[in-house]
């Protein structure tokens, strides 16, 4: 259980849906777009305290902060004409409107809980289906803009932190093996993004011909195996040179708790060492979930919002160091 807690940061299930009879978003007239958006908004606004955010009314900083928290995609931020998102009170469910599809519902939960994420988004999906006629074919299933989403329209994924496998150079062969099993490995912000900070999204590649439970099971199995591989590689690195790795870990902890200036790239490197120390039992952590939240909290847009004022890059690096030191002191021994 410790290996999973230290490796899987979050679980997500996303459902792609389109309104019957309407062109896909890039061909959709504004009047039709806002018409179905109002229907979805009316269905959800009194459920779990959803709030509606129009891309046209959000500044670039807040858009970027939502992307950093994985509540919207970079593509949605580009649709200032009719793009929007509905987000519930605890940010565990977000419904993007007029991204690649008319409706993209997703639930993100902390830790390894794909089934829990699915149950949350399924309830939202049932609500939307009750009031919106969706594009559906009896043979193919839900019709989507991307052929790989046709069928259930479902992508199940886990966000994984894999520094040992990355540093050992074993990730490329594992990615190849996962691809052969119809799985996809992407960077932190999905398709086309890099694996920044040793973070990877593991998800199903296609949904046509597979049921929801089968997809959930396949992603779950892949995530468990990767957790095992990461744990084995972490132990191998430790057994190979305990003194050197322990020294590296403790130095990293000291830097994160005492640095005056902390660039984001250095934060990721030192944080990976501290997480490795927690996983090996060399560092005590009172709250692994809160520790994992640093990977979002210290990103540029969210850090700026926490400060409440615009910052130069140097000012942001100083504030990142201050924020990290203060909050790490509360959860690490």
PyMOL commands that set and color helices and strands:
alter all, ss='L'
color gray80, all
select helices_A, chain A and resi 2-7+25-27+30-44+55-57+60-68+74-77+114-131+147-149+163-167+171-180+196-198+212-240+242-258+264-280+288-297+300-307+313-329
alter helices_A, ss='H'
color red, helices_A
select strands_A, chain A and resi 8-17+51-54+84-87+93-97+103-110+136-137+141-142+154-161+183-186+199-204
alter strands_A, ss='S'
color yellow, strands_A
deselect
rebuild
show_as cartoon
